[in-house]
């Protein structure tokens, strides 16, 4: 299974409550991505030292092609562009997941 692990921090001055209202819409839009097999979201609850990423999202696909097709679709591009208005330090790493337990 191919997984995109996407993480970000909130931009300075962004109110968490306002962001969370927006983020519900973002998640609902992302769930409509073609070829998406599984989608998880996580919110950082413990900070140590340097400011942690605020959220880490994992989007699962059967192949890199399915991921690329989804992210390059109108829905994928619009969702990403809109999210970037709210966040900084956006990182997205594509990995092949291997279950060990």
C-alpha positions as a LaTeX table, in Angstrom:
\begin{tabular}{lrrr}
\hline
Residue & $x$ (\AA) & $y$ (\AA) & $z$ (\AA) \\
\hline
Unk1 & 0.00 & 0.00 & 0.00 \\
Unk2 & 1.26 & 3.48 & $-0.88$ \\
Unk3 & 0.82 & 6.18 & 1.73 \\
Unk4 & 1.22 & 9.95 & 1.61 \\
Unk5 & 2.19 & 11.23 & 5.06 \\
Unk6 & 1.39 & 14.94 & 5.08 \\
Unk7 & 2.21 & 17.19 & 8.01 \\
Unk8 & 2.11 & 20.88 & 8.74 \\
Unk9 & 2.20 & 23.62 & 11.32 \\
Unk10 & $-0.32$ & 26.45 & 11.53 \\
Unk11 & 0.79 & 29.82 & 10.23 \\
Unk12 & 1.55 & 32.38 & 12.91 \\
Unk13 & $-1.61$ & 34.19 & 13.96 \\
Unk14 & $-4.03$ & 31.46 & 12.83 \\
Unk15 & $-6.67$ & 30.75 & 15.47 \\
Unk16 & $-6.91$ & 27.00 & 16.18 \\
Unk17 & $-10.70$ & 27.10 & 16.53 \\
Unk18 & $-11.10$ & 28.85 & 13.17 \\
Unk19 & $-8.71$ & 26.39 & 11.57 \\
Unk20 & $-10.54$ & 23.36 & 12.98 \\
Unk21 & $-13.82$ & 24.64 & 11.50 \\
Unk22 & $-12.10$ & 24.96 & 8.11 \\
Unk23 & $-10.30$ & 21.62 & 8.54 \\
Unk24 & $-13.57$ & 19.67 & 8.82 \\
Unk25 & $-14.44$ & 20.91 & 5.33 \\
Unk26 & $-10.95$ & 20.07 & 4.06 \\
Unk27 & $-11.20$ & 16.51 & 5.40 \\
Unk28 & $-14.64$ & 16.03 & 3.85 \\
Unk29 & $-13.30$ & 17.22 & 0.50 \\
Unk30 & $-10.20$ & 15.01 & 0.74 \\
Unk31 & $-12.34$ & 11.96 & 1.48 \\
Unk32 & $-13.81$ & 12.39 & $-2.03$ \\
Unk33 & $-10.44$ & 11.94 & $-3.77$ \\
Unk34 & $-10.59$ & 9.31 & $-6.48$ \\
Unk35 & $-8.67$ & 6.13 & $-5.63$ \\
Unk36 & $-8.37$ & 6.96 & $-1.91$ \\
Unk37 & $-8.48$ & 3.71 & 0.09 \\
Unk38 & $-7.96$ & 4.94 & 3.65 \\
Unk39 & $-7.50$ & 8.33 & 5.30 \\
Unk40 & $-6.41$ & 9.08 & 8.84 \\
Unk41 & $-5.82$ & 12.39 & 10.60 \\
Unk42 & $-3.93$ & 13.06 & 13.82 \\
Unk43 & $-3.42$ & 16.13 & 15.95 \\
Unk44 & $-0.29$ & 16.70 & 18.01 \\
Unk45 & $-1.05$ & 16.55 & 21.73 \\
Unk46 & 2.42 & 16.83 & 23.23 \\
Unk47 & 5.17 & 19.26 & 22.39 \\
Unk48 & 8.80 & 18.74 & 23.30 \\
Unk49 & 11.36 & 21.39 & 22.49 \\
Unk50 & 10.85 & 22.69 & 18.99 \\
Unk51 & 7.24 & 23.27 & 17.98 \\
Unk52 & 5.77 & 20.01 & 16.67 \\
Unk53 & 3.74 & 19.62 & 13.55 \\
Unk54 & 0.14 & 20.55 & 14.30 \\
Unk55 & $-1.44$ & 17.74 & 12.29 \\
Unk56 & $-0.27$ & 14.63 & 10.46 \\
Unk57 & $-2.56$ & 13.16 & 7.81 \\
Unk58 & $-2.12$ & 9.80 & 6.12 \\
Unk59 & $-3.74$ & 9.08 & 2.76 \\
Unk60 & $-3.56$ & 5.54 & 1.38 \\
Unk61 & $-3.63$ & 4.41 & $-2.24$ \\
Unk62 & $-3.01$ & 1.16 & $-4.14$ \\
Unk63 & $-0.23$ & 2.67 & $-6.27$ \\
Unk64 & 1.89 & 5.78 & $-6.79$ \\
Unk65 & $-0.05$ & 6.37 & $-10.03$ \\
Unk66 & $-3.35$ & 6.37 & $-8.11$ \\
Unk67 & $-1.89$ & 8.85 & $-5.62$ \\
Unk68 & $-0.54$ & 11.12 & $-8.36$ \\
Unk69 & $-3.83$ & 11.01 & $-10.27$ \\
Unk70 & $-5.73$ & 11.95 & $-7.11$ \\
Unk71 & $-3.40$ & 14.75 & $-6.02$ \\
Unk72 & $-3.26$ & 16.23 & $-9.54$ \\
Unk73 & $-7.05$ & 16.20 & $-9.97$ \\
Unk74 & $-9.03$ & 19.44 & $-9.70$ \\
Unk75 & $-10.28$ & 18.38 & $-6.26$ \\
Unk76 & $-6.77$ & 17.46 & $-5.09$ \\
Unk77 & $-5.20$ & 20.68 & $-6.33$ \\
Unk78 & $-8.00$ & 22.86 & $-4.91$ \\
Unk79 & $-7.83$ & 21.15 & $-1.49$ \\
Unk80 & $-4.05$ & 21.55 & $-1.33$ \\
Unk81 & $-4.11$ & 25.17 & $-2.47$ \\
Unk82 & $-6.79$ & 26.07 & 0.08 \\
Unk83 & $-4.96$ & 24.31 & 2.93 \\
Unk84 & $-1.75$ & 26.23 & 2.19 \\
Unk85 & $-3.55$ & 29.49 & 3.05 \\
Unk86 & $-3.71$ & 28.28 & 6.68 \\
Unk87 & $-0.49$ & 26.32 & 7.21 \\
Unk88 & 3.28 & 26.55 & 7.10 \\
Unk89 & 6.06 & 23.98 & 6.88 \\
Unk90 & 3.87 & 21.67 & 4.81 \\
Unk91 & 5.62 & 18.37 & 4.11 \\
Unk92 & 4.26 & 15.36 & 2.25 \\
Unk93 & 6.30 & 12.17 & 2.10 \\
Unk94 & 5.25 & 9.24 & $-0.08$ \\
Unk95 & 6.11 & 5.83 & 1.35 \\
Unk96 & 5.36 & 2.18 & 0.75 \\
Unk97 & 3.87 & 0.81 & 3.93 \\
Unk98 & 4.86 & $-2.60$ & 5.26 \\
Unk99 & 2.82 & $-4.14$ & 8.04 \\
Unk100 & 5.00 & $-5.87$ & 10.65 \\
Unk101 & 2.50 & $-6.53$ & 13.44 \\
\hline
\end{tabular}
